[in-house]
């Protein structure tokens, strides 16, 4: 399913594949031979989503682009089932395993692995060739530190300086959930003006002489 959002339409090259039950919303640009499998959602809220070539985004993954933090995925990247890339930059040849998350402002260095259910925190930088073990958390910049599950106090010493509420919601820490959610309701209210794009337009959008690929 392709959706126009904030006046922007997805761009799907003729060599790409988008499963019928996947969703591309707004300013989403796929690279050559990209594959977006069933149930995956690529949503450009008020910032771009862009993939390189030979990227596979597997079932039920979520990739979200934001105004200050577009979601940029390099070449030859695997995004596993139920993974969540929210305003993150993922460099070339990265493996993002099932359930792994990378949050706004984060960078996953080339050739790295985010293993099952691991987390790369906001504004954190994972150097090239890094491995975040199953269920671990990486946090910090200019080079993220690795924390096993259960090291909450040690993680908080790093995490509190990364400004999660300011980065994700644009508010200072301590803002009430009522205020945060009023802002979020306004933000996502932009979807009220969305428009479904007919599948037959997909090929016309990127390659006038190519077949529809949606």
C-alpha positions as CSV (number, residue, x, y, z in Angstrom):
1,X,0.0,0.0,0.0
2,X,1.4,3.4,-1.0
3,X,0.1,6.5,0.7
4,X,0.6,10.2,0.0
5,X,1.4,12.1,3.2
6,X,2.1,15.9,3.6
7,X,2.0,16.1,-0.2
8,X,4.8,13.6,-0.7
9,X,4.6,10.2,-2.4
10,X,6.8,7.1,-2.1
11,X,9.2,6.5,-4.9
12,X,9.6,2.8,-5.9
13,X,12.0,1.8,-8.7
14,X,10.9,-0.9,-11.1
15,X,13.6,-3.3,-9.7
16,X,12.1,-3.1,-6.2
17,X,9.5,-5.2,-4.5
18,X,6.8,-4.0,-2.1
19,X,4.5,-6.7,-0.6
20,X,0.8,-6.0,-1.0
21,X,0.4,-5.8,2.8
22,X,3.4,-3.5,3.4
23,X,2.9,0.2,3.8
24,X,5.0,3.0,2.3
25,X,3.8,6.4,3.6
26,X,5.0,9.8,2.4
27,X,8.5,10.8,1.4
28,X,9.9,7.2,1.2
29,X,12.5,6.5,-1.5
30,X,13.6,2.9,-2.1
31,X,16.9,1.9,-3.7
32,X,17.4,-0.5,-6.5
33,X,16.4,-4.1,-5.8
34,X,15.0,-3.1,-2.4
35,X,12.6,-5.6,-0.9
36,X,9.8,-4.6,1.6
37,X,8.1,-7.7,2.9
38,X,4.6,-8.3,4.3
39,X,3.4,-6.1,7.1
40,X,6.5,-3.8,7.1
41,X,5.8,-0.1,7.5
42,X,8.0,2.7,6.2
43,X,6.5,6.0,7.2
44,X,8.0,9.4,6.5
45,X,6.2,11.5,9.2
46,X,7.8,14.9,8.6
47,X,11.2,13.6,7.5
48,X,12.4,11.3,4.8
49,X,12.9,7.5,4.7
50,X,15.5,6.5,2.2
51,X,17.1,3.1,1.5
52,X,20.1,2.1,-0.5
53,X,20.4,-0.8,-3.0
54,X,19.9,-4.5,-2.1
55,X,18.1,-3.7,1.2
56,X,15.6,-6.2,2.6
57,X,13.1,-5.0,5.2
58,X,11.4,-8.1,6.6
59,X,8.0,-8.8,7.9
60,X,6.4,-6.3,10.4
61,X,9.5,-4.1,10.7
62,X,9.0,-0.3,11.2
63,X,11.1,2.4,9.7
64,X,10.1,6.0,10.7
65,X,11.6,9.2,9.3
66,X,11.5,12.4,11.3
67,X,12.1,16.1,10.5
68,X,15.3,16.4,12.5
69,X,16.2,12.8,12.1
70,X,15.4,11.2,8.7
71,X,15.7,7.4,8.5
72,X,18.6,6.6,6.2
73,X,19.5,3.0,5.4
74,X,22.7,2.3,3.3
75,X,23.3,-0.5,0.8
76,X,23.1,-4.2,1.5
77,X,21.3,-3.9,4.9
78,X,19.0,-6.5,6.4
79,X,16.3,-5.2,8.7
80,X,14.8,-8.2,10.5
81,X,11.2,-9.0,11.5
82,X,9.7,-6.6,14.1
83,X,12.8,-4.4,14.1
84,X,12.3,-0.7,14.7
85,X,14.4,2.0,13.1
86,X,13.2,5.4,14.3
87,X,15.1,8.4,12.9
88,X,18.3,6.4,12.7
89,X,21.1,6.3,10.2
90,X,22.2,2.8,9.3
91,X,25.4,2.6,7.2
92,X,26.2,-0.1,4.6
93,X,26.2,-3.9,5.2
94,X,24.5,-3.7,8.6
95,X,22.6,-6.6,10.1
96,X,19.6,-5.5,12.2
97,X,18.1,-8.7,13.8
98,X,14.6,-9.5,14.9
99,X,13.2,-7.0,17.4
100,X,16.3,-4.8,17.4
101,X,15.7,-1.0,17.8
102,X,17.7,2.1,16.9
103,X,16.3,5.4,18.1
104,X,16.4,9.0,16.8
105,X,19.7,10.6,16.1
106,X,21.5,7.2,16.4
107,X,24.1,6.0,13.9
108,X,24.8,2.3,13.2
109,X,28.3,2.1,11.7
110,X,29.1,0.1,8.6
111,X,29.3,-3.7,9.0
112,X,27.8,-3.7,12.5
113,X,25.3,-6.1,14.0
114,X,22.3,-5.2,16.2
115,X,21.4,-8.7,17.5
116,X,18.0,-9.9,18.6
117,X,16.1,-7.4,20.8
118,X,19.1,-5.2,21.2
119,X,18.8,-1.4,21.5
120,X,20.8,1.6,20.2
121,X,19.7,4.6,22.2
122,X,19.0,8.1,21.0
123,X,21.9,10.2,19.8
124,X,24.3,7.2,20.2
125,X,27.0,6.2,17.8
126,X,27.9,2.6,17.2
127,X,31.4,2.4,15.5
128,X,31.8,0.4,12.3
129,X,32.1,-3.3,12.8
130,X,30.5,-3.3,16.2
131,X,28.2,-6.0,17.7
132,X,25.5,-5.4,20.2
133,X,24.7,-8.8,21.8
134,X,21.2,-10.2,22.2
135,X,19.1,-8.0,24.5
136,X,21.9,-5.6,25.3
137,X,21.8,-1.7,25.1
138,X,24.3,0.5,23.4
139,X,24.3,4.2,24.5
140,X,26.6,7.2,24.3
141,X,28.5,9.3,21.9
142,X,30.9,9.8,20.2
143,X,31.2,6.0,20.9
144,X,28.4,4.0,22.4
145,X,29.1,1.8,25.5
146,X,27.5,-1.6,25.8
147,X,25.3,-2.5,28.7
148,X,23.9,-5.9,29.5
149,X,20.3,-6.2,30.8
150,X,20.0,-5.3,34.4
151,X,22.6,-2.5,34.6
152,X,20.0,0.1,34.9
153,X,21.9,2.5,37.2
154,X,25.0,2.4,35.0
155,X,23.0,2.9,31.9
156,X,21.1,5.8,33.4
157,X,24.4,7.7,34.0
158,X,24.9,7.7,30.2
159,X,21.3,7.7,29.1
160,X,20.2,10.9,31.0
161,X,22.6,13.0,29.0
162,X,21.3,11.8,25.7
163,X,18.0,13.7,26.1
164,X,15.4,11.2,25.1
165,X,12.3,13.4,25.7
166,X,13.9,16.4,23.9
167,X,15.0,14.3,21.0
168,X,11.8,12.2,20.5
169,X,9.1,14.6,21.7
170,X,10.7,18.0,21.7
171,X,10.0,18.6,25.4
172,X,12.1,18.9,28.6
173,X,12.4,15.9,30.9
174,X,9.5,16.0,33.5
175,X,6.9,17.2,31.0
176,X,3.6,15.4,31.8
177,X,2.3,12.6,29.7
178,X,-0.9,14.7,29.1
179,X,1.1,17.4,27.5
180,X,3.3,15.0,25.5
181,X,0.3,13.1,24.2
182,X,-1.5,16.3,23.2
183,X,1.5,17.2,21.1
184,X,1.7,13.7,19.7
185,X,-2.0,13.7,18.8
186,X,-1.5,17.0,16.9
187,X,1.6,15.7,15.1
188,X,0.0,12.4,13.9
189,X,-3.2,14.3,13.1
190,X,-1.4,15.2,9.8
191,X,-2.4,11.7,8.7
192,X,-6.0,12.8,8.5
193,X,-5.2,14.3,5.1
194,X,-3.4,11.2,3.7
195,X,-4.4,9.8,0.3
196,X,-4.1,6.3,-0.9
197,X,-2.2,5.9,-4.2
198,X,-3.4,3.4,-6.7
199,X,-0.9,0.5,-7.3
200,X,-0.9,1.3,-11.1
201,X,0.8,4.6,-10.4
202,X,3.8,3.0,-8.6
203,X,5.8,2.2,-11.8
204,X,4.8,5.4,-13.4
205,X,6.2,7.3,-10.4
206,X,9.8,6.2,-10.9
207,X,10.1,4.6,-14.3
208,X,7.6,5.6,-17.0
209,X,8.4,2.5,-19.0
210,X,8.7,0.1,-16.1
211,X,6.0,-2.2,-14.7
212,X,4.1,-1.5,-11.5
213,X,5.9,-3.0,-8.5
214,X,3.5,-2.5,-5.6
